[in-house]
Amino acid sequence: MDRLMCIVLILSFHNLWKGLDAVEQGVLNFVVLADWGGLPFPPYYTAQEKAIAAEMDRLAQSEGVDFVLSLGDHFYFSGVKDVEDPRFKNTFEGVFSQPSLLDIQWYLTAGNHDHIGNISAQMAYSNISHRWNYPALYYDLQFTVPHTNVSVSILMIDTVVLCGNTNDQVQPVGPEDSTAAANQWNWISAKLASSSSSERMMGARMLSAGVGWSVIIPLVTSAVSLRPGSSFPVLSITQQEAWLSSK
């Protein structure tokens, strides 16, 4: 995807019970972003990426951020070479370095550009950085909205494994490893069938003709509508309703 584009969503799960003090209201806030992967040459980051980090800092201090979902293209244009690649420091650690961000956990899945490089190195970096969590090509996350019994399941999936990569503006022609793709499809089906969570979401990267973009898909039956606000969209979901809004 164009390196100058970066997607940031601030998502909140709300469960506002009558009688609770505002401080005790059940809210789970998380950031969803992608395509922040800087540059493969000095300074290894872009002005847009620095601006995203500054906005995340503001949100962490004003709203609170529980965690971050990063849905691919962490390192333009060809991922990383190994776990000691300086891009981890120069494009990630050194940019998202504000004190308010240092202890926020990141959960990641790969993009098409990441797959050009060493994906195993990105996963191994989980053992080096206390906030970088990339345990497998696809995995699930479980959260509970504070002060409530509302549970949230998030499936982090790898669409490059499912459908193949984009090369030279060519549409994906199918998975490189059909067995690996089938295993992931079976895993997705089993997770969705067995989930007892109140809310279910899927974090995925969509691929088309050399372009990738990332989506967070709420797997709920509630309607989705748009609320006006500021520039950063927020997905707020209660047990009764879901809406795409801005704060």
N, C-alpha and C positions, 0 to 999 in steps of 0.2 A: 504494500500500500504506500501511497505517497508519504514520504518521511515528514512532510510538513503538517500532516494531519494527525490529530490526536483526539481520542474520544474519552470523555470523562463523564460518568454518571455517578451521582450520589444517590444511593438507595437507602430507604428507611422502611423498616417494618414497625408499624405502630400498633399498639393495643392499649387504648386509653380507657381505663376503667374509672367509672365515676367514684369519687371519693378519694382517689389517690392524689397525693401532692404532686406538683409538676415534676419534682425531682425524681419521684417514684414511678412516673409514667413509663410503660414498657416500650422502649425504642431500640431498634438494632440498626445502626447506621453503617453503611459500607460504600466504598468507592469502587467503581468499575471503570477501568481504563485499558487502552491498548494503543499500539502504534506510537509509543513514546521512545523508540529505540535509538535516538541520537544519530551519530555519524561514525563511519569507520576511520576517520582521520581527525586530528586535533581540531577543536577541543573535545570531540567525542560526544557532544550533546548539542542541542539546538536551543534557540531562544524560546521556542514554543514549549519545549520540555521543561525549561527552567520556570516558565510561567505556570505550567501545570503544577509543578512542585510548590510554587508560592501559593497557588489557590488551595491546594490540599492542606498546606500549613494553616491557612486562614480557616478552612473548614474544620480542621482538627481542633483548633483553639476555640472556635465559636459554636460549632454544632457537636463536636465529638465524632471520631471515626473509629469504629470497632475493628475493621480489617479492610484489606484491599484485594480485589480480584483483578488480576492482570491477564488479559485474554490474547496475548500474542504480539509478535514483532517487538521483542524486548531489545534486540540489537540489530540495527540496520548495517549493512544490507545482507549479510551472510552469517548471522548468528555469532557464536564464539568458537574458538579453537579448542580450548581446554579449560579446566576449572580455575587455572591461574591466569586466564586471559585478563589483561588490564581493563577490558571493557566493563567488567563487573564493577570495578571501582570508579572508573571515569564516567560511565553512562548511568549507573544506578546509585551506588552508595554516595558518590560525591554530589549528586544532583538532589536526591531526596534526603537531604542531610539536616533539615531543620529539626531542632530538639523535639518538637511536637510529633514528628513522624518516625523517630528512631525506634520506638517500641511497638509500632503498629505492624501487625503481621500481614505479609503479602502471600497470596495463593495464586499460582501461575499455571497457565497452559500455553502451548507453543503456537506460534503463527507460521505462515509460509516462509518468511525470511529466517526464522529461527531454525527451521528444519533443514535449511541449506548448510548450516553449521553443525556443531556437536551438541545434540540435545541431551545426551548423557551428562555432559559437563554442566549444563544448566541445572539438571536434577541434582548432581553431586554438590553443586554450590549450596544446596540446602544444609549441608553439613558444615559449612563455613560461616554463613551469615545467619544470625539468630532470627531474622525477620523474613527471609526468603524461603518459601515453602513450595517445593515442586517435587512431590514424592514419586510421581509416576506420570506416564503420558496422559492417563485419565484416572480420575479418582473422585470421591464424593466428600462433601463437607457437611457437618451437622452443627447447627447453632440453636440456641434457645433465646427467645426475646426476653430480656430482663423483666422480672416482676410478673411474668405471665407463664402460662403452660403452653404457649405457642412455640412450636418447633419448626425449624427451617432446614430443608435439605437442598443442597446445591450440587449438581453434577458438573464437574469440569471435564469436558471431552476434547478430543483431538480430531478435528475434521480432516487434517492432512492424512492421518492414518486411515480415516474412513473413505476418503474420495481421491486421494492423491494430491500432489502439489501443483502449483501453477508455474509454468516455465515459459519465458519468452512470449507472454501474452496468450498462452494457449490454455483453454479450459482444462480442468482436471479430467483425465480420461479413465480414472478408476484407481483403486488402491494399489500401491506397489506390492503389498503383501495382503492377499485376499483373506488369509487365515487370521492375521492380526485384526483386519477390519471386521471380520465376522465375530471374533472374540469380543471386540468392543461393542458391537451392536447387541450381542447377547447380554453383555454386562449392563448396558443402558436399559434394556428391556427388563432385566431382572431387578435392577434398582428401582425402577419406576413401579413395578408390580408389587414390590415388597415394602415400599416406603409407607410409613404411618405418620409422616410429618404433616403439620397443619398447612404448610406452604412448601411447594417444590419449585425449584428453578434450575435452569441449565445454562451454563456458561460455554459459549461456542464461538469458533471463528469460521466465518463463511468465506468461501473461495469462489472466484469467478474471473476468468480471462486475465490472469496476472494480477488481480487485485484481491486483497483480503480485507474483510471488515469483521468486527466482533459484535456479538449480540449477547444479551442476557435475557433469557426467555422465562417469564413466569408461567409455571404450569398450574394455573388456577382457573376456575370456572367463572370468576368475577369479571365484570366488564372493565375495560381500560379506557380512560378518557383523559383529555389534556387540560391541565390547569395552568393559567398564566403565572409568571413569576420572573425570576432572574434567569441568567444564562445557563445555569447548570441544572439539567433535568434530574428529578428525584422520583424514584419509584417507591410509593408508599403503599403498603398492603396491610390491611387489618383482616380479621376473620370474616368480616362482612363484605369488604369491597377492596378494589385495587384501582389505582389511578397513576398516570404518569404526570408528574407535576414538576414545578421548578420552585426553588427556594431563593 
